[in-house]
Amino acid sequence: MGAAATFPETHAATGLREVTVGGIRTACVSRDDLARMMLADCLAARDIPSAPKLVFASNGHSIALAFRDAEFRIVLEQADIIHADGQAGVFASRLLTATPIPERSATTDFIHDAAKLAAGNGLRFFLLGASEEANAEAARVLAARYPGLKIVGRRHGYFPSGEEEEICHKINHTRPDVIWVGLSVPLEYHFAVRNRHRLRAGWLVTCGGCFHFVAGSSRRAPGWMQRAGLEWLFRLWCEPRRLFWRYAVTNPLAAWLLLTRTRTIAAKPAAAQPAWRGAEAA
């Protein structure tokens, strides 16, 4: 294990209220807030093309990995927004901070919030990751469920690093507003940071195995297990061989970090109200 994580406690680029959860600065936003931020940032990026904002997820796995792996910790620090993908982080913020995270924003749920808002406002999605079958089915399901959603490109996630520049060029050619990257942790975080300068979009969102859940090839836990923070247990029951050692190692460490490295961040001087607060869905 490495030394304790030393993440920045606020991010000037976003002006967000944040708390430190398990050693990671995490945005105090609801799923609706996150979707409206996406819309405002993506519309603004169309006027001034630039590298995308990096939107990363925080859960038990990433919290434990950031503590143990200094390289991953540095990569994680490059995010513009880190949202609470895990329910345990939300519980910890409620228990140990004065400005708790209002709700979990699991990427598997948020992609639907984002797709609904995108369909009504003309945002364009690119899906990168998973197998060809899962990627294609996820694109089909999203397009069918949210009429008007523009999925302008997609690609499976199996490629050598030497092809990344060409892939980024092809992504840019489709002019996406949001790039969803599901290459598993930590690969997708490294890909995002390594290629940020090559890409032009509003947001780049890491999404893990999200495409498999959208496609229906992986199942979500029952609602009560999600609300109780036990979705990991359901996943372990579904895939014991693949996940047993991951959870055996990461869960105790993540729990310790959540209890010992969760705290309120001191308030900064008042700033102008973020533009996304006024962004309305069509």
DRENNUMI-945230 format. One line per 4 residues: number of its first residue (from 1); their letters; for each residue x, y, z of C-alpha. Coordinates in steps of 0.5 Angstrom, whole numbers. Layout:
% residues N
NUM> a> X:Y:Z; ...
% end
This chain:
% residues 282
1> mgaa> 0:0:0; 2:7:-1; 2:13:3; -5:17:4
5> atfp> -8:20:-2; -7:28:-3; -12:30:-7; -14:37:-9
9> etha> -20:39:-5; -24:44:-10; -23:44:-17; -23:52:-20
13> atgl> -25:50:-27; -32:47:-24; -34:52:-18; -37:46:-15
17> revt> -39:44:-8; -34:38:-6; -33:34:0; -27:29:1
21> vggi> -30:22:1; -25:16:2; -19:21:0; -22:23:-7
25> rtac> -25:30:-8; -32:28:-10; -38:33:-13; -44:34:-8
29> vsrd> -49:33:-14; -55:30:-16; -56:26:-22; -60:31:-25
33> dlar> -55:37:-23; -50:32:-27; -54:32:-33; -55:39:-33
37> mmla> -48:41:-32; -47:36:-38; -52:40:-43; -49:47:-41
41> dcla> -42:45:-42; -43:41:-48; -47:47:-51; -41:52:-49
45> ardi> -36:47:-52; -39:48:-59; -38:55:-59; -31:54:-57
49> psap> -28:47:-59; -23:45:-54; -21:38:-50; -27:35:-47
53> klvf> -28:36:-39; -26:29:-36; -32:26:-32; -30:20:-27
57> asng> -33:16:-22; -31:14:-15; -33:8:-12; -30:3:-7
61> hsia> -26:0:-13; -23:7:-15; -22:9:-8; -18:3:-6
65> lafr> -14:3:-12; -12:11:-12; -9:9:-5; -5:3:-7
69> daef> -3:6:-14; 1:13:-14; 0:13:-22; -7:12:-22
73> rivl> -8:17:-16; -4:22:-21; -9:20:-27; -15:21:-22
77> eqad> -13:28:-20; -14:30:-27; -21:30:-27; -26:36:-28
81> iiha> -31:32:-24; -31:26:-20; -38:24:-18; -41:19:-13
85> dgqa> -42:12:-17; -42:8:-10; -47:8:-5; -42:7:1
89> gvfa> -39:14:-1; -46:17:-1; -47:14:6; -40:16:9
93> srll> -41:24:6; -48:24:10; -45:21:16; -38:25:16
97> tatp> -39:31:13; -43:38:13; -45:38:6; -47:31:4
101> iper> -47:28:-3; -55:28:-5; -55:22:-8; -51:16:-12
105> satt> -50:18:-19; -48:11:-22; -46:11:-29; -51:6:-31
109> dfih> -57:10:-29; -53:17:-31; -53:15:-38; -60:14:-38
113> daak> -61:21:-35; -56:24:-40; -59:20:-46; -66:23:-44
117> laag> -63:30:-44; -59:29:-50; -65:27:-54; -69:33:-52
121> nglr> -63:38:-54; -59:35:-60; -53:33:-56; -49:28:-60
125> ffll> -46:21:-57; -40:17:-58; -40:10:-55; -33:7:-54
129> gase> -32:1:-51; -34:-6:-49; -35:-12:-54; -37:-11:-61
133> eana> -44:-14:-59; -45:-11:-53; -43:-4:-56; -48:-5:-62
137> eaar> -53:-7:-57; -52:-1:-52; -53:4:-58; -59:0:-61
141> vlaa> -62:0:-54; -61:8:-53; -63:10:-59; -70:6:-59
145> rypg> -71:8:-52; -70:16:-53; -72:18:-60; -68:23:-63
149> lkiv> -62:21:-59; -56:22:-64; -51:17:-63; -46:19:-68
153> grrh> -41:14:-68; -39:8:-64; -33:3:-63; -31:-3:-59
157> gyfp> -26:-3:-54; -21:-8:-56; -15:-4:-59; -8:-4:-58
161> sgee> -5:3:-56; -2:4:-62; -8:5:-65; -11:11:-60
165> eeic> -9:17:-65; -13:14:-71; -19:12:-66; -19:19:-63
169> hkin> -18:22:-70; -24:18:-72; -28:20:-66; -27:28:-68
173> htrp> -29:27:-75; -36:25:-72; -37:31:-68; -39:28:-61
177> dviw> -41:33:-55; -41:27:-50; -36:21:-51; -37:15:-47
181> vgls> -31:11:-45; -32:4:-42; -25:0:-42; -25:-2:-35
185> vple> -22:1:-29; -16:3:-29; -15:3:-37; -21:8:-39
189> yhfa> -18:13:-34; -11:13:-37; -14:13:-44; -18:19:-42
193> vrnr> -12:23:-39; -7:20:-45; -12:22:-50; -15:29:-48
197> hrlr> -11:33:-52; -13:29:-58; -20:30:-57; -25:35:-58
201> agwl> -32:35:-55; -36:37:-49; -35:32:-44; -31:25:-44
205> vtcg> -35:20:-39; -31:14:-36; -37:9:-35; -34:2:-34
209> gcfh> -38:-4:-36; -44:1:-37; -45:-2:-44; -46:-9:-42
213> fvag> -52:-6:-37; -55:-2:-42; -55:-8:-47; -58:-13:-42
217> ssrr> -52:-18:-42; -51:-16:-35; -56:-15:-29; -57:-10:-24
221> apgw> -58:-11:-17; -65:-11:-14; -67:-4:-12; -67:-5:-5
225> mqra> -60:-8:-5; -58:-2:-9; -61:3:-4; -57:-1:2
229> glew> -50:0:-2; -50:-8:-3; -50:-8:-11; -43:-11:-10
233> lfrl> -46:-17:-7; -51:-18:-12; -45:-17:-17; -41:-22:-13
237> wcep> -46:-27:-13; -47:-27:-21; -40:-27:-22; -36:-30:-17
241> rrlf> -30:-33:-20; -28:-26:-23; -30:-21:-17; -28:-25:-11
245> wrya> -21:-23:-10; -23:-16:-12; -28:-15:-7; -24:-19:-2
249> vtnp> -18:-14:-3; -22:-7:-4; -28:-8:0; -24:-8:7
253> laaw> -19:-2:5; -25:2:2; -29:2:8; -23:4:12
257> lllt> -21:10:7; -29:12:7; -29:12:15; -22:15:16
261> rtrt> -21:20:10; -28:23:9; -29:30:11; -32:37:9
265> iaak> -28:42:5; -27:49:8; -32:53:4; -29:58:-1
269> paaa> -31:65:-3; -37:66:-6; -37:65:-14; -41:67:-20
273> qpaw> -47:62:-20; -45:56:-25; -48:57:-32; -51:50:-31
277> rgae> -56:52:-26; -60:56:-31; -60:50:-36; -67:47:-38
281> aa> -69:41:-41; -73:42:-48
% end
